[in-house]
Amino acid sequence: MRAMSKSELAKAAGVSYRTFYEWLRDPYIQTQLAPFKLKKNQHILPPGAVQIITEHYVIEVN
C-alpha cells in the first residue's frame, strides 16, 4: 500500500470528494484512524490509513 491523497481515494471509490469526506467522519473510521493523528486538512494519507479505509469501504486501488 502507498500513501494517497483523499481525492485519489475518492476517485478510486467512484464518489465525490464531499461524499468521501463524509465517509471519513464516520465514528468507526475515526476510531481506526486515531493512532495516525491525522489533521483535518491533511491531504495525503499515510499507507496504513489508506489500507484501513480501502479495506473498510472495499475500494480497489491500483
N, C-alpha and C positions, 0 to 999 in steps of 0.2 A: 504494500500500500504506500502511496506517496502523499505528500501534502497537497491539498487542493483548495481552491477558493470556493466560497459559498456559491458564487454564480455558476462555477463549473459543476458543482454538485446539483444545483437546481436544474441546470440544463440536462444533466445525465438522468435526473429523475423525471424529466418531462413536465416540470411545473414552473410557475413563475417564481421570481426571486422572493416576492412578497409571500407566497404560499410556503416556500421553503423556510423563510424566516419564521413564520408561524409554527412550522413543524419544530423548529429549534426551541421554541418557547414551551413545548410540552414538558410537564414536570418530570416525567421519567427520563427523557433525554437530558434535561438539565442536571439531573442527579448523576447520570452516567458520565457527563462531560465535566462535572465539577472538579475532578482531580487535575484537569488540564489548565484550570484557572484562565479560561478564555475571556477576553474582553468583549463587550457588546459590539464594538465597532471593528473587531478583528476580522479581516477579510480572508486571510489564509489560515486554514485549519491544519493542525499537525496530523501526521499519518494515523496515530491512534484514535483521534477524534473522528477522522474520516471513516475508519474501519467500523467504529461503533454506529455511526449514522447510516452507513451503507448496509450494514447487517440488519439494523432495526427496520429501516424503510425498504429493504430489498432493492437497492439501487445498483445497477450494473455499471461499473466504471472500467474503462479500457486502460 
